Amino acid sequence: MFSRRTHGFTLIELLLVVAIVGVLAAVALPKFATTRQRGFRTSGVADLSNLIIQQERFYSETGRYGTIADSAALRLRLSPRNTGLVITLAGARVGSDGFSATVAIPGNQTCGVFVGIAPRPTGMPSSTGVSRPVCWP
């Protein structure tokens, strides 16, 4: 009697493993993309919350809200990949009665906030309250 010893995998076993890995990847990748986008939105909201804190500190020191030109004094640092910070001042005495700000996040989305009598950023949901950062598509 001959005893046959096999080493390695057969082609069928290998194809079966590749098919299983493919199915698992097809299920996991959309979930990963959704989770990643949620992370970008969270970092955008955090950036705007930090901006509000720095703006209030700047206001208590100078009597007005800061602009992008004041970013060194505001100590503004956006999260990586967040770009396009825009600050718009409002009020009779410009910069003393409020500001609105937006930041662009990956995925063609925008996060924004408004404080005081500043107008809402374009596209911001109308149900959003003052000093509440939100993101929208």
N, C-alpha and C positions, 0 to 999 in steps of 0.2 A: 504494500500500500504506500502510495505516495502522499505525503502531506504537503499541502500547498500553503505557503505563507504569503499574505498580501501586505504590501506597504502602500500607504497613501490612500487617496480617495478615487472613487470611480468618477467618470464624467457626469453621470446622473446625480450623484451626491453633490458635486460641485455646483451644477446648475440649480439644484434645489436650494442650496444655501444662497446663491446669488439672487434668486427669485425672492426669497424671504427677506433678504436685506433690502432689495428694491421696494418691496411693499411697505416695509417699515419706514424707509426714507420718504416715500410718497405720502405717508400719513404724518410724519414728524415735521417736514419742511414747512408746510403752511402754518402750523402751530408756532414754529420757531419765528417765522416772519411776523406773525401777529404779536408775539411777545416782544420782539425787538422793536416794533413800532410803538408799542405801549411804553417801552423804556425811553424812547426818544421823546414822546409826549410828556412823560414824567420829568425828564430833564429840562424841557422847555418851561414847564410850570415852575420848577424849582428855580430856574434862572430868573423868571419874572418875580417870584416871591423874594428872592435876594435883591432884585432891583428895587422893589418897593421899600425894603428895609433900608437900603443904601440911600434911596431918594429921601426918605423921611429923616435920616441922619443929616444929609446934606441940607435939607430944608431947615432943620433946627439950628444949623450953624450959619446959614446964609440968608434965610428968609425967602428962598425961591427953590424951585425944583431944578435939577441939573439937566443939561443936554448931553449929546454925544461928545461935544467938546469938553465937557467936564468929566469925562469918563475916568481920568486919572484920579480926580478927587472923589469920584463915586466908587472907585475900586471895583469896576465892573469886570467880571470874567465870565464869559459864556462857557457852557459845557462844550466839550469837543463835538464837532459836527453841527452845532447850532450856529447859524449865521444870520446876517441881515438884521441886526438890532436897529429899530427905529424908535426914537422917542419924540413925541410931539407935545409941546407945552401949550397950556391953555390959560385963559383968564384975562381980565382987564389989565392987570399988571402981569404981563406974560411970565409964566413960570411960577406965579405965586398962588394960583387957584387950582392947579391940577396938572396932570400929564396923562398921556396914553402911550403905550409902548407895545411893539410887536417884535417877535423873533421868529425867524424861519427855521423849521426843523426838517430833517430828512423825510422824504415821502410826500413832498409837495403839500405840507401842512403848515399852519401858522398858529402860534400861541400869542395871546394878547391880554392886556389888562388896561383899565382906566381908573384914575383916581381923581377925586374932586369933580369939577365941572367939565373936565375934558370929554370930548366926544368919544363914543365907542370906536375902536378900530374897525375898519371896513371888513365885513364878513363875520364879525363876532356875533354869537347868538344873542338875541334880544333879551333872553331870560337871565343873562349874566349880570350879577350885581357889581357894585363899585368895589374896587380893590380885590376882586376875585379872578385870578389868572385862569384862563381856559384855553383849550386848543380846539381847532376846527379844521375840516378838510379844505 
